[in-house]
Amino acid sequence: MAAPMELFCWSGGWGLPSVDLDSLTVLTYARFTGVPLKVHKITNPWRSPSGSLPALRTSNGEVISVPHRIITQLRKEKYNADYDLSARQGADTLAFMSLLEEKLLPVLIHTFWVDTKNYVEVTRKWYAEAMPFPLNFFLPGHMQRQHMERLQLLCGEQRPESEEELEKELYQEARECLTLLSQRLGTQKFFFGDAPASLDAFVFSYLALLLQAKLPSGKLQAHLRGLHNLCTYCSHILSLYFPWDGAEASPPHQTPAAPETEDEPYRRRNQVLSVLAGLVAMVGYALLSGIVSIQRTSPARGLGTRALGMAEEEDEE
């Protein structure tokens, strides 16, 4: 009997099954299709077989770590949420996917990773509390830099020179995009009728993060909450497909330790690597900041001295 597929993704918070956009998208698509997965919700990307999240380990041991490729693999396994779509609906899916990436993704990155108030009070706070020591000291900052680089790529060379102008332009386009989505959805349960498709997995993930997070600076959040059909749409998907993920859980590292599993050797290895990396980072910081200095002495002085059909688990760090 083939081993079950395993999905490694960021853990949940803010009333959502995952706080990460890509992880939430893959989780939602998997729940829509009922694919049998063993889900590892973790807060340490080093425990993923690819070193990043989300990541899918197939039944033959192949590791896939890009959301679109993960969904393509699930389709190959005959779990296709778009199977009944017409050619026109397929074309609409591609068009709206491009719209999401062009108009909503930049603002989502800006909201959670660039806006100082949101980053400090919401994003960094969650990751710093959820991640194990010593990763929580330096990994959130590293992730922020990665997201800022991604935002620069998305905005391209035509971006306004002024940050204020850029922010104004991004948020204006995002509001127009949300309004268009609201008009396209209308009174339907999902974008193509009574059954969810892959487009719904992506749209839900974008909208749910904006709706659920308690953002101190919520420019786009206020506009979204005024579009009642989109709010109802998100609530419907949460209650129908994630009924036991609605309550906000405590950070995983505060819960009792899980029993030892077959992943234990990797866990021990990564714990050791985590501690070593933390020590190196702290020593480097101390040297660079002048807290600790190294002085040479003459020889005479001597020498000094780590579902629906889905079995889910909250993995401990």
MITI-447541 format. One line per 3 residues: number of its first residue (from 1); their letters; for each residue x negated, y negated, z of N, C-alpha, C. Coordinates in nm, 2 decimals, m for minus. Layout:
BEGIN
NUM	A	X Y Z X Y Z X Y Z  ...
END
This chain:
BEGIN
1	MAA	m0.09 0.12 0.00 0.00 0.00 0.00 m0.09 m0.12 0.00  m0.06 m0.22 m0.09 m0.14 m0.34 m0.10 m0.12 m0.43 0.02  m0.23 m0.50 0.06 m0.22 m0.59 0.17 m0.13 m0.71 0.14
4	PME	m0.06 m0.76 0.24 0.02 m0.88 0.21 m0.06 m1.00 0.18  0.00 m1.09 0.10 m0.07 m1.21 0.08 m0.07 m1.30 0.20  m0.18 m1.38 0.22 m0.19 m1.46 0.34 m0.21 m1.61 0.30
7	LFC	m0.13 m1.69 0.37 m0.14 m1.84 0.34 m0.20 m1.91 0.46  m0.30 m1.98 0.44 m0.37 m2.06 0.55 m0.33 m2.21 0.52  m0.27 m2.27 0.62 m0.22 m2.41 0.60 m0.23 m2.49 0.73
10	WSG	m0.22 m2.62 0.72 m0.23 m2.71 0.84 m0.10 m2.68 0.92  m0.12 m2.69 1.05 m0.01 m2.67 1.15 0.09 m2.78 1.14  0.20 m2.76 1.21 0.31 m2.85 1.21 0.31 m2.96 1.32
13	GWG	0.39 m3.06 1.29 0.41 m3.17 1.39 0.51 m3.27 1.33  0.56 m3.36 1.41 0.65 m3.46 1.37 0.79 m3.40 1.33  0.81 m3.28 1.38 0.94 m3.21 1.34 0.93 m3.14 1.21
16	LPS	0.81 m3.12 1.15 0.79 m3.06 1.02 0.70 m2.93 1.04  0.72 m2.83 0.95 0.64 m2.71 0.96 0.49 m2.73 0.93  0.45 m2.85 0.87 0.32 m2.88 0.84 0.31 m3.04 0.83
19	VDL	0.20 m3.10 0.88 0.18 m3.24 0.87 0.10 m3.28 0.74  0.06 m3.18 0.67 m0.02 m3.21 0.55 0.06 m3.19 0.42  0.05 m3.29 0.33 0.14 m3.29 0.21 0.12 m3.16 0.13
22	DSL	0.00 m3.12 0.10 m0.02 m3.00 0.01 0.03 m2.88 0.08  0.00 m2.86 0.21 0.04 m2.75 0.29 0.19 m2.74 0.29  0.26 m2.85 0.32 0.40 m2.86 0.32 0.47 m2.82 0.19
25	TVL	0.41 m2.86 0.08 0.46 m2.83 m0.05 0.45 m2.68 m0.08  0.34 m2.62 m0.05 0.33 m2.47 m0.07 0.42 m2.39 0.02  0.43 m2.43 0.15 0.52 m2.37 0.24 0.66 m2.37 0.19
28	TYA	0.70 m2.49 0.15 0.84 m2.51 0.10 0.87 m2.43 m0.02  0.78 m2.43 m0.12 0.80 m2.34 m0.24 0.81 m2.20 m0.20  0.72 m2.15 m0.11 0.73 m2.01 m0.07 0.86 m1.98 0.00
31	RFT	0.91 m2.07 0.08 1.03 m2.05 0.15 1.15 m2.05 0.05  1.15 m2.13 m0.05 1.25 m2.13 m0.15 1.26 m2.00 m0.22  1.15 m1.94 m0.25 1.14 m1.82 m0.33 1.15 m1.69 m0.25
34	GVP	1.13 m1.70 m0.12 1.14 m1.59 m0.03 1.02 m1.49 m0.05  0.90 m1.54 m0.09 0.78 m1.46 m0.11 0.73 m1.41 0.03  0.70 m1.28 0.04 0.65 m1.23 0.17 0.51 m1.27 0.19
37	LKV	0.49 m1.35 0.29 0.35 m1.40 0.32 0.32 m1.39 0.47  0.20 m1.37 0.50 0.15 m1.38 0.64 0.09 m1.52 0.65  0.16 m1.61 0.72 0.12 m1.75 0.73 0.04 m1.78 0.85
40	HKI	m0.08 m1.84 0.83 m0.16 m1.88 0.94 m0.16 m2.03 0.95  m0.09 m2.09 1.05 m0.08 m2.23 1.07 m0.20 m2.27 1.16  m0.30 m2.34 1.11 m0.42 m2.36 1.19 m0.45 m2.51 1.18
43	TNP	m0.55 m2.55 1.27 m0.59 m2.69 1.27 m0.74 m2.70 1.25  m0.80 m2.60 1.20 m0.94 m2.59 1.17 m0.97 m2.54 1.03  m1.00 m2.63 0.94 m1.01 m2.58 0.80 m1.13 m2.49 0.78
46	WRS	m1.22 m2.48 0.88 m1.34 m2.39 0.87 m1.29 m2.25 0.88  m1.17 m2.23 0.94 m1.12 m2.09 0.95 m1.05 m2.04 0.83  m1.03 m2.13 0.73 m0.97 m2.09 0.60 m1.08 m2.02 0.52
49	PSG	m1.04 m1.91 0.44 m1.14 m1.84 0.36 m1.20 m1.93 0.26  m1.14 m2.04 0.22 m1.20 m2.13 0.13 m1.27 m2.25 0.19  m1.25 m2.27 0.32 m1.31 m2.38 0.39 m1.22 m2.51 0.38
52	SLP	m1.10 m2.49 0.32 m1.01 m2.60 0.30 m0.87 m2.55 0.32  m0.77 m2.64 0.33 m0.63 m2.61 0.35 m0.54 m2.69 0.25  m0.44 m2.63 0.20 m0.40 m2.49 0.21 m0.49 m2.39 0.13
55	ALR	m0.48 m2.26 0.16 m0.55 m2.16 0.08 m0.47 m2.03 0.08  m0.46 m1.97 m0.03 m0.39 m1.84 m0.04 m0.49 m1.73 m0.07  m0.48 m1.62 0.01 m0.56 m1.50 m0.01 m0.46 m1.40 m0.07
58	TSN	m0.48 m1.36 m0.19 m0.39 m1.27 m0.26 m0.41 m1.12 m0.21  m0.32 m1.03 m0.26 m0.33 m0.89 m0.21 m0.46 m0.82 m0.26  m0.52 m0.88 m0.37 m0.65 m0.82 m0.41 m0.77 m0.89 m0.36
61	GEV	m0.75 m0.99 m0.26 m0.86 m1.05 m0.20 m0.91 m1.18 m0.26  m0.85 m1.22 m0.38 m0.88 m1.35 m0.44 m0.83 m1.47 m0.35  m0.92 m1.57 m0.35 m0.88 m1.69 m0.27 m0.85 m1.81 m0.36
64	ISV	m0.74 m1.87 m0.34 m0.70 m1.99 m0.42 m0.67 m2.10 m0.33  m0.72 m2.22 m0.36 m0.71 m2.33 m0.27 m0.65 m2.46 m0.32  m0.60 m2.46 m0.45 m0.54 m2.58 m0.50 m0.39 m2.56 m0.51
67	PHR	m0.31 m2.65 m0.45 m0.16 m2.62 m0.45 m0.10 m2.58 m0.58  m0.13 m2.65 m0.69 m0.07 m2.61 m0.81 m0.11 m2.47 m0.86  m0.23 m2.43 m0.83 m0.28 m2.30 m0.86 m0.22 m2.19 m0.77
70	IIT	m0.19 m2.23 m0.64 m0.13 m2.14 m0.55 0.01 m2.11 m0.60  0.09 m2.21 m0.64 0.22 m2.19 m0.69 0.23 m2.11 m0.82  0.13 m2.14 m0.90 0.12 m2.06 m1.03 0.10 m1.91 m1.00
73	QLR	0.01 m1.88 m0.90 m0.01 m1.74 m0.86 0.12 m1.68 m0.80  0.19 m1.75 m0.72 0.32 m1.70 m0.67 0.42 m1.67 m0.78  0.41 m1.75 m0.89 0.50 m1.73 m1.01 0.45 m1.60 m1.08
76	KEK	0.32 m1.58 m1.08 0.27 m1.45 m1.14 0.32 m1.33 m1.06  0.34 m1.35 m0.94 0.38 m1.24 m0.85 0.54 m1.23 m0.86  0.60 m1.30 m0.95 0.74 m1.29 m0.98 0.83 m1.37 m0.88
79	YNA	0.77 m1.47 m0.81 0.84 m1.55 m0.72 0.84 m1.69 m0.79  0.94 m1.71 m0.88 0.94 m1.83 m0.96 1.07 m1.91 m0.94  1.06 m2.02 m0.87 1.18 m2.10 m0.84 1.23 m2.17 m0.96
82	DYD	1.16 m2.17 m1.08 1.20 m2.24 m1.20 1.26 m2.14 m1.30  1.28 m2.02 m1.26 1.31 m1.91 m1.36 1.44 m1.95 m1.44  1.54 m2.00 m1.38 1.67 m2.03 m1.44 1.68 m2.17 m1.51
85	LSA	1.57 m2.25 m1.50 1.58 m2.38 m1.56 1.58 m2.38 m1.71  1.65 m2.47 m1.77 1.65 m2.48 m1.92 1.52 m2.55 m1.96  1.50 m2.56 m2.09 1.38 m2.63 m2.15 1.38 m2.77 m2.11
88	RQG	1.50 m2.84 m2.12 1.51 m2.98 m2.08 1.48 m3.00 m1.93  1.53 m2.91 m1.85 1.50 m2.92 m1.71 1.35 m2.90 m1.68  1.29 m2.81 m1.75 1.15 m2.80 m1.74 1.07 m2.92 m1.77
91	ADT	1.11 m2.99 m1.88 1.05 m3.11 m1.92 1.07 m3.22 m1.82  1.19 m3.23 m1.76 1.22 m3.32 m1.65 1.14 m3.30 m1.53  1.11 m3.17 m1.50 1.02 m3.14 m1.39 0.89 m3.20 m1.41
94	LAF	0.83 m3.18 m1.53 0.70 m3.23 m1.55 0.69 m3.39 m1.55  0.80 m3.45 m1.60 0.81 m3.60 m1.59 0.81 m3.65 m1.45  0.90 m3.59 m1.37 0.91 m3.63 m1.23 0.79 m3.60 m1.15
97	MSL	0.72 m3.49 m1.18 0.60 m3.46 m1.11 0.49 m3.56 m1.14  0.48 m3.61 m1.26 0.39 m3.72 m1.30 0.42 m3.85 m1.23  0.55 m3.87 m1.22 0.60 m3.99 m1.15 0.56 m3.99 m1.00
100	LEE	0.58 m3.88 m0.94 0.54 m3.86 m0.80 0.39 m3.89 m0.77  0.31 m3.83 m0.86 0.17 m3.84 m0.84 0.12 m3.99 m0.87  0.19 m4.05 m0.97 0.14 m4.18 m1.00 0.20 m4.29 m0.91
103	KLL	0.32 m4.28 m0.87 0.38 m4.39 m0.79 0.39 m4.36 m0.64  0.42 m4.24 m0.60 0.44 m4.21 m0.45 0.31 m4.16 m0.38  0.23 m4.08 m0.45 0.11 m4.03 m0.38 0.02 m4.14 m0.33
106	PVL	m0.01 m4.24 m0.42 m0.10 m4.35 m0.37 m0.05 m4.42 m0.24  0.08 m4.44 m0.24 0.14 m4.51 m0.12 0.14 m4.42 0.00  0.16 m4.29 m0.02 0.16 m4.19 0.09 0.02 m4.19 0.15
109	IHT	m0.09 m4.19 0.07 m0.22 m4.19 0.12 m0.25 m4.32 0.19  m0.20 m4.43 0.13 m0.23 m4.56 0.19 m0.15 m4.57 0.33  m0.03 m4.52 0.34 0.05 m4.53 0.46 m0.02 m4.45 0.57
112	FWV	m0.07 m4.33 0.55 m0.12 m4.25 0.65 m0.27 m4.26 0.68  m0.35 m4.30 0.58 m0.49 m4.29 0.59 m0.56 m4.43 0.58  m0.50 m4.53 0.52 m0.56 m4.66 0.50 m0.50 m4.76 0.59
115	DTK	m0.37 m4.77 0.60 m0.31 m4.86 0.70 m0.36 m4.84 0.84  m0.43 m4.94 0.89 m0.51 m4.92 1.02 m0.42 m4.87 1.13  m0.30 m4.94 1.15 m0.22 m4.91 1.26 m0.16 m4.77 1.25
118	NYV	m0.12 m4.73 1.14 m0.06 m4.59 1.12 m0.17 m4.49 1.14  m0.29 m4.52 1.08 m0.40 m4.42 1.09 m0.44 m4.40 1.24  m0.46 m4.51 1.31 m0.51 m4.49 1.45 m0.40 m4.43 1.54
121	EVT	m0.27 m4.48 1.53 m0.17 m4.44 1.62 m0.10 m4.31 1.59  m0.10 m4.27 1.46 m0.03 m4.15 1.42 m0.12 m4.05 1.36  m0.18 m4.08 1.24 m0.26 m3.98 1.17 m0.38 m3.93 1.25
124	RKW	m0.47 m4.02 1.29 m0.59 m3.97 1.36 m0.55 m3.92 1.50  m0.45 m3.97 1.56 m0.41 m3.92 1.69 m0.37 m3.78 1.68  m0.29 m3.74 1.58 m0.24 m3.60 1.57 m0.36 m3.51 1.54
127	YAE	m0.44 m3.54 1.45 m0.56 m3.45 1.41 m0.66 m3.44 1.53  m0.68 m3.55 1.59 m0.78 m3.55 1.70 m0.73 m3.47 1.82  m0.60 m3.47 1.85 m0.54 m3.39 1.96 m0.53 m3.24 1.92
130	AMP	m0.50 m3.22 1.79 m0.48 m3.08 1.75 m0.60 m3.00 1.72  m0.71 m3.07 1.67 m0.83 m3.00 1.63 m0.91 m2.96 1.75  m0.98 m2.85 1.74 m1.07 m2.80 1.85 m1.19 m2.89 1.86
133	FPL	m1.25 m2.90 1.98 m1.38 m2.96 2.01 m1.49 m2.88 1.94  m1.58 m2.94 1.87 m1.61 m3.08 1.86 m1.56 m3.14 1.72  m1.48 m3.06 1.65 m1.44 m3.11 1.52 m1.36 m3.24 1.53
136	NFF	m1.28 m3.25 1.64 m1.20 m3.37 1.65 m1.27 m3.50 1.66  m1.41 m3.49 1.68 m1.48 m3.61 1.69 m1.52 m3.67 1.56  m1.54 m3.59 1.46 m1.59 m3.64 1.33 m1.51 m3.60 1.21
139	LPG	m1.43 m3.49 1.22 m1.35 m3.45 1.10 m1.24 m3.54 1.05  m1.16 m3.60 1.15 m1.06 m3.70 1.10 m1.12 m3.81 1.02  m1.23 m3.86 1.06 m1.30 m3.97 0.99 m1.34 m3.93 0.85
142	HMQ	m1.40 m3.80 0.84 m1.44 m3.75 0.72 m1.32 m3.73 0.62  m1.21 m3.69 0.68 m1.09 m3.67 0.60 m1.04 m3.80 0.55  m1.05 m3.91 0.63 m1.00 m4.04 0.59 m1.08 m4.09 0.47
145	RQH	m1.22 m4.07 0.48 m1.30 m4.11 0.36 m1.26 m4.04 0.24  m1.23 m3.91 0.25 m1.19 m3.83 0.13 m1.06 m3.88 0.07  m0.97 m3.92 0.15 m0.84 m3.97 0.11 m0.86 m4.11 0.04
148	MER	m0.95 m4.19 0.10 m0.97 m4.32 0.04 m1.04 m4.31 m0.10  m1.13 m4.21 m0.11 m1.19 m4.19 m0.24 m1.08 m4.14 m0.34  m0.99 m4.06 m0.30 m0.88 m4.01 m0.38 m0.79 m4.12 m0.43
151	LQL	m0.77 m4.22 m0.33 m0.68 m4.33 m0.37 m0.75 m4.42 m0.47  m0.88 m4.44 m0.46 m0.95 m4.52 m0.56 m0.94 m4.45 m0.70  m0.95 m4.32 m0.71 m0.94 m4.25 m0.83 m0.80 m4.26 m0.89
154	LCG	m0.69 m4.25 m0.80 m0.56 m4.26 m0.85 m0.53 m4.40 m0.90  m0.58 m4.51 m0.84 m0.56 m4.64 m0.88 m0.63 m4.68 m1.01  m0.75 m4.62 m1.03 m0.82 m4.64 m1.15 m0.89 m4.77 m1.16
157	EQR	m0.94 m4.81 m1.28 m1.02 m4.93 m1.29 m0.93 m5.05 m1.30  m0.80 m5.04 m1.33 m0.71 m5.15 m1.35 m0.66 m5.21 m1.21  m0.70 m5.15 m1.10 m0.65 m5.19 m0.97 m0.68 m5.34 m0.95
160	PES	m0.59 m5.42 m0.88 m0.62 m5.56 m0.84 m0.74 m5.57 m0.75  m0.81 m5.68 m0.76 m0.93 m5.70 m0.68 m0.90 m5.72 m0.54  m0.79 m5.79 m0.51 m0.75 m5.82 m0.37 m0.67 m5.70 m0.31
163	EEE	m0.71 m5.66 m0.19 m0.64 m5.55 m0.12 m0.49 m5.59 m0.10  m0.46 m5.71 m0.07 m0.32 m5.75 m0.05 m0.24 m5.73 m0.18  m0.30 m5.77 m0.29 m0.23 m5.75 m0.42 m0.21 m5.61 m0.45
166	LEK	m0.31 m5.53 m0.42 m0.31 m5.38 m0.45 m0.19 m5.32 m0.36  m0.19 m5.36 m0.24 m0.09 m5.30 m0.15 0.05 m5.34 m0.19  0.07 m5.47 m0.23 0.20 m5.52 m0.27 0.24 m5.44 m0.40
169	ELY	0.15 m5.42 m0.49 0.18 m5.36 m0.62 0.22 m5.21 m0.59  0.14 m5.14 m0.51 0.17 m5.00 m0.48 0.30 m4.98 m0.41  0.34 m5.06 m0.32 0.46 m5.04 m0.24 0.58 m5.08 m0.33
172	QEA	0.57 m5.18 m0.41 0.68 m5.22 m0.50 0.71 m5.10 m0.60  0.61 m5.04 m0.66 0.63 m4.93 m0.75 0.68 m4.81 m0.68  0.64 m4.79 m0.55 0.69 m4.67 m0.47 0.84 m4.69 m0.44
175	REC	0.88 m4.81 m0.41 1.02 m4.84 m0.38 1.11 m4.81 m0.51  1.06 m4.85 m0.62 1.13 m4.83 m0.75 1.14 m4.68 m0.77  1.03 m4.61 m0.74 1.03 m4.46 m0.76 1.13 m4.39 m0.67
178	LTL	1.14 m4.43 m0.55 1.24 m4.38 m0.45 1.38 m4.40 m0.50  1.41 m4.53 m0.54 1.54 m4.56 m0.59 1.58 m4.48 m0.71  1.48 m4.45 m0.80 1.50 m4.37 m0.92 1.54 m4.22 m0.88
181	LSQ	1.46 m4.17 m0.78 1.49 m4.04 m0.73 1.63 m4.03 m0.67  1.67 m4.13 m0.60 1.80 m4.13 m0.54 1.91 m4.13 m0.64  1.89 m4.21 m0.75 1.99 m4.21 m0.86 1.99 m4.08 m0.93
184	RLG	1.88 m4.01 m0.95 1.87 m3.88 m1.02 1.93 m3.77 m0.94  1.92 m3.78 m0.81 1.97 m3.67 m0.72 2.13 m3.69 m0.71  2.17 m3.81 m0.70 2.32 m3.84 m0.69 2.38 m3.76 m0.57
187	TQK	2.48 m3.69 m0.59 2.55 m3.61 m0.49 2.52 m3.46 m0.49  2.42 m3.42 m0.57 2.38 m3.28 m0.58 2.30 m3.24 m0.45  2.31 m3.11 m0.43 2.23 m3.05 m0.32 2.08 m3.06 m0.35
190	FFF	2.05 m3.02 m0.48 1.91 m3.02 m0.52 1.91 m3.09 m0.66  1.79 m3.11 m0.71 1.77 m3.19 m0.83 1.83 m3.12 m0.96  1.84 m2.99 m0.95 1.90 m2.92 m1.07 2.02 m2.84 m1.03
193	GDA	2.10 m2.89 m0.93 2.22 m2.82 m0.90 2.22 m2.76 m0.76  2.27 m2.64 m0.74 2.29 m2.58 m0.61 2.17 m2.49 m0.56  2.07 m2.47 m0.65 1.95 m2.39 m0.61 1.83 m2.48 m0.62
196	PAS	1.73 m2.46 m0.53 1.61 m2.54 m0.53 1.51 m2.49 m0.63  1.44 m2.58 m0.69 1.33 m2.55 m0.79 1.20 m2.61 m0.74  1.10 m2.59 m0.81 0.96 m2.64 m0.77 0.96 m2.79 m0.75
199	LDA	1.04 m2.86 m0.83 1.04 m3.01 m0.81 1.09 m3.04 m0.67  1.19 m2.97 m0.62 1.24 m3.00 m0.49 1.14 m2.98 m0.38  1.05 m2.88 m0.40 0.94 m2.85 m0.30 0.85 m2.97 m0.30
202	FVF	0.82 m3.03 m0.41 0.73 m3.15 m0.41 0.80 m3.27 m0.36  0.92 m3.30 m0.41 0.99 m3.42 m0.36 1.02 m3.41 m0.21  1.06 m3.30 m0.16 1.09 m3.29 m0.02 0.97 m3.32 0.06
205	SYL	0.85 m3.26 0.02 0.73 m3.28 0.10 0.69 m3.43 0.11  0.70 m3.50 0.00 0.67 m3.64 0.00 0.76 m3.72 0.09  0.89 m3.69 0.07 0.99 m3.77 0.15 0.99 m3.73 0.30
208	ALL	0.98 m3.60 0.33 0.99 m3.56 0.47 0.88 m3.62 0.55  0.76 m3.63 0.50 0.65 m3.69 0.57 0.68 m3.84 0.61  0.73 m3.91 0.51 0.77 m4.05 0.53 0.88 m4.07 0.63
211	LQA	0.98 m3.97 0.62 1.09 m3.99 0.71 1.06 m3.95 0.86  0.99 m3.84 0.87 0.97 m3.78 1.01 0.87 m3.84 1.09  0.76 m3.89 1.03 0.65 m3.95 1.12 0.70 m4.08 1.18
214	KLP	0.66 m4.10 1.30 0.70 m4.23 1.38 0.60 m4.33 1.35  0.61 m4.40 1.24 0.51 m4.49 1.19 0.53 m4.63 1.25  0.43 m4.69 1.31 0.44 m4.83 1.36 0.45 m4.93 1.25
217	SGK	0.39 m4.89 1.13 0.39 m4.98 1.01 0.46 m4.90 0.90  0.59 m4.91 0.89 0.67 m4.83 0.80 0.74 m4.91 0.69  0.66 m4.98 0.61 0.72 m5.06 0.50 0.80 m4.97 0.41
220	LQA	0.75 m4.86 0.36 0.83 m4.78 0.27 0.93 m4.69 0.34  0.90 m4.66 0.46 0.99 m4.58 0.54 1.13 m4.64 0.56  1.13 m4.78 0.58 1.26 m4.85 0.59 1.34 m4.84 0.47
223	HLR	1.27 m4.85 0.35 1.34 m4.85 0.22 1.40 m4.71 0.20  1.33 m4.60 0.24 1.37 m4.47 0.22 1.49 m4.44 0.31  1.49 m4.49 0.43 1.60 m4.46 0.52 1.73 m4.53 0.47
226	GLH	1.72 m4.63 0.39 1.84 m4.69 0.33 1.90 m4.61 0.21  1.82 m4.51 0.16 1.87 m4.42 0.06 1.93 m4.30 0.12  2.06 m4.30 0.16 2.12 m4.20 0.24 2.12 m4.06 0.18
229	NLC	2.14 m4.05 0.05 2.14 m3.92 m0.01 2.01 m3.85 0.00  1.90 m3.93 m0.01 1.76 m3.87 0.00 1.74 m3.82 0.15  1.79 m3.90 0.24 1.77 m3.86 0.38 1.85 m3.73 0.41
232	TYC	1.98 m3.72 0.36 2.06 m3.60 0.37 1.99 m3.48 0.31  1.94 m3.51 0.19 1.86 m3.40 0.11 1.75 m3.34 0.20  1.67 m3.42 0.26 1.56 m3.37 0.35 1.62 m3.30 0.47
235	SHI	1.72 m3.35 0.53 1.78 m3.29 0.65 1.83 m3.15 0.61  1.90 m3.14 0.50 1.95 m3.02 0.45 1.85 m2.91 0.43  1.74 m2.95 0.37 1.63 m2.85 0.34 1.56 m2.81 0.47
238	LSL	1.54 m2.90 0.56 1.48 m2.87 0.69 1.57 m2.77 0.77  1.70 m2.80 0.78 1.79 m2.71 0.86 1.81 m2.58 0.79  1.81 m2.57 0.66 1.84 m2.45 0.59 1.72 m2.36 0.57
241	YFP	1.60 m2.42 0.55 1.49 m2.34 0.52 1.38 m2.34 0.63  1.39 m2.43 0.72 1.30 m2.43 0.83 1.37 m2.46 0.97  1.47 m2.37 0.99 1.55 m2.40 1.11 1.48 m2.39 1.24
244	WDG	1.37 m2.31 1.25 1.30 m2.29 1.38 1.17 m2.38 1.38  1.15 m2.46 1.27 1.04 m2.55 1.27 1.07 m2.70 1.30  1.20 m2.72 1.34 1.25 m2.86 1.36 1.19 m2.92 1.48
247	AEA	1.18 m2.84 1.59 1.13 m2.90 1.72 0.98 m2.93 1.71  0.95 m3.04 1.76 0.80 m3.08 1.75 0.73 m3.00 1.86  0.63 m2.93 1.82 0.55 m2.85 1.91 0.43 m2.92 1.96
250	SPP	0.38 m2.87 2.07 0.26 m2.93 2.13 0.14 m2.89 2.04  0.03 m2.96 2.05 m0.08 m2.93 1.97 m0.12 m2.78 2.00  m0.16 m2.71 1.89 m0.19 m2.56 1.91 m0.29 m2.53 2.01
253	HQT	m0.39 m2.62 2.03 m0.50 m2.58 2.13 m0.45 m2.58 2.27  m0.33 m2.64 2.30 m0.28 m2.65 2.43 m0.20 m2.53 2.47  m0.17 m2.44 2.38 m0.09 m2.32 2.40 m0.17 m2.20 2.45
256	PAA	m0.12 m2.10 2.51 m0.20 m1.99 2.56 m0.27 m1.92 2.44  m0.38 m1.86 2.47 m0.46 m1.80 2.36 m0.39 m1.68 2.30  m0.40 m1.66 2.18 m0.33 m1.55 2.11 m0.42 m1.43 2.12
259	PET	m0.35 m1.31 2.11 m0.43 m1.18 2.12 m0.53 m1.17 2.01  m0.63 m1.09 2.04 m0.74 m1.08 1.94 m0.68 m1.01 1.82  m0.72 m1.05 1.70 m0.68 m0.99 1.57 m0.80 m0.95 1.49
262	EDE	m0.77 m0.90 1.37 m0.88 m0.86 1.28 m0.96 m0.98 1.24  m0.91 m1.10 1.25 m0.99 m1.22 1.22 m1.08 m1.27 1.32  m1.09 m1.19 1.44 m1.17 m1.23 1.55 m1.32 m1.25 1.52
265	PYR	m1.38 m1.17 1.44 m1.52 m1.19 1.41 m1.54 m1.33 1.34  m1.45 m1.36 1.25 m1.46 m1.49 1.18 m1.44 m1.61 1.28  m1.35 m1.58 1.37 m1.32 m1.68 1.47 m1.44 m1.71 1.56
268	RRN	m1.51 m1.61 1.60 m1.63 m1.62 1.69 m1.74 m1.70 1.61  m1.75 m1.66 1.48 m1.85 m1.72 1.40 m1.83 m1.87 1.39  m1.70 m1.90 1.35 m1.67 m2.04 1.33 m1.67 m2.12 1.46
271	QVL	m1.64 m2.06 1.58 m1.66 m2.13 1.70 m1.80 m2.17 1.73  m1.89 m2.07 1.70 m2.03 m2.10 1.72 m2.08 m2.21 1.63  m2.04 m2.20 1.50 m2.07 m2.30 1.40 m2.02 m2.44 1.44
274	SVL	m1.90 m2.44 1.50 m1.83 m2.57 1.54 m1.91 m2.63 1.65  m1.96 m2.55 1.75 m2.03 m2.60 1.86 m2.17 m2.66 1.81  m2.23 m2.58 1.72 m2.36 m2.62 1.67 m2.35 m2.75 1.59
277	AGL	m2.25 m2.76 1.50 m2.23 m2.88 1.42 m2.20 m3.00 1.51  m2.12 m2.98 1.62 m2.09 m3.08 1.71 m2.21 m3.14 1.79  m2.30 m3.04 1.83 m2.42 m3.08 1.90 m2.51 m3.16 1.81
280	VAM	m2.52 m3.12 1.68 m2.61 m3.19 1.58 m2.55 m3.33 1.56  m2.42 m3.34 1.54 m2.35 m3.47 1.52 m2.37 m3.56 1.64  m2.36 m3.51 1.76 m2.37 m3.59 1.88 m2.51 m3.64 1.90
283	VGY	m2.61 m3.55 1.88 m2.75 m3.59 1.89 m2.79 m3.69 1.79  m2.74 m3.67 1.66 m2.77 m3.77 1.56 m2.71 m3.90 1.59  m2.59 m3.90 1.64 m2.52 m4.03 1.68 m2.60 m4.10 1.79
286	ALL	m2.65 m4.02 1.89 m2.72 m4.08 2.00 m2.85 m4.14 1.95  m2.92 m4.07 1.86 m3.05 m4.12 1.81 m3.03 m4.25 1.73  m2.92 m4.25 1.64 m2.90 m4.36 1.55 m2.85 m4.49 1.63
289	SGI	m2.78 m4.46 1.74 m2.72 m4.57 1.81 m2.82 m4.63 1.92  m2.93 m4.56 1.94 m3.03 m4.60 2.03 m3.01 m4.56 2.18  m2.90 m4.47 2.19 m2.87 m4.42 2.33 m2.99 m4.34 2.38
292	VSI	m3.05 m4.26 2.28 m3.16 m4.18 2.31 m3.27 m4.22 2.22  m3.40 m4.23 2.26 m3.51 m4.26 2.18 m3.62 m4.16 2.20  m3.71 m4.15 2.10 m3.82 m4.05 2.11 m3.95 m4.14 2.11
295	QRT	m4.03 m4.11 2.21 m4.16 m4.19 2.22 m4.27 m4.09 2.21  m4.38 m4.13 2.14 m4.50 m4.04 2.13 m4.59 m4.07 2.25  m4.65 m3.96 2.29 m4.75 m3.97 2.40 m4.88 m3.92 2.36
298	SPA	m4.98 m3.96 2.42 m5.12 m3.92 2.38 m5.14 m3.78 2.43  m5.23 m3.70 2.37 m5.25 m3.56 2.41 m5.29 m3.55 2.56  m5.35 m3.66 2.62 m5.39 m3.65 2.76 m5.27 m3.64 2.85
301	RGL	m5.15 m3.69 2.80 m5.04 m3.70 2.89 m4.96 m3.56 2.89  m5.00 m3.47 2.80 m4.93 m3.34 2.80 m4.81 m3.34 2.71  m4.74 m3.23 2.71 m4.62 m3.21 2.62 m4.49 m3.23 2.71
304	GTR	m4.38 m3.29 2.64 m4.25 m3.31 2.71 m4.16 m3.18 2.68  m4.05 m3.20 2.72 m3.95 m3.08 2.71 m3.81 m3.09 2.62  m1.86 m2.31 1.76 m1.72 m2.22 1.63 m1.54 m2.18 1.52
307	ALG	1.01 m1.66 0.79 1.06 m1.69 0.64 1.17 m1.61 0.61  1.17 m1.68 0.56 1.25 m1.58 0.48 1.15 m1.48 0.42  1.12 m1.37 0.49 1.03 m1.28 0.43 0.89 m1.32 0.47
310	MAE	0.87 m1.42 0.55 0.73 m1.47 0.59 0.71 m1.45 0.74  0.60 m1.38 0.77 0.57 m1.37 0.91 0.47 m1.48 0.95  0.52 m1.57 1.04 0.44 m1.69 1.07 0.38 m1.68 1.21
313	EED	0.26 m1.74 1.22 0.19 m1.74 1.35 0.12 m1.87 1.37  0.12 m1.92 1.49 0.04 m2.04 1.53 m0.10 m1.98 1.58  m0.20 m1.99 1.49 m0.33 m1.94 1.53 m0.40 m2.03 1.62
316	EE	m0.47 m1.97 1.72 m0.55 m2.05 1.82 m0.69 m2.08 1.77  m0.74 m2.19 1.81 m0.88 m2.23 1.77 m0.98 m2.16 1.86
END
